[in-house]
Amino acid sequence: MNWDVVQGKWKQLKGNVKEKWGDLTDDEIDQIDGKKDQLSGKLQEKYGWTKDEAEKQIDDFTRDHR
């Protein structure tokens, strides 16, 4: 699934995002609103990942939710 599809289905995918990255609060997930760069930044902040690691995690997530 490409990121445009994820962004379009963000409301349906929020539960999956919360399940995958449980440290994100509901408010943070709402603020991200399907924006990949914001999700990446929050994952870096919450998990201490590098930008590359956060991007890899996001890519794995989108691949798993086709």
C-alpha angles and dihedrals in degrees: 000000000000121000094254088063091047090051091049092050097039094123091054093045098047091093091052090049091051090048093050097041105027094172090071112093123226089249092053091049089050091049092050087058094183096308108143096204091053092048090050092051093049092049090051090049097045100039102028092238126154118248089256092053092048090050090049091051091049092048090051089050093052092046090052092051102054 
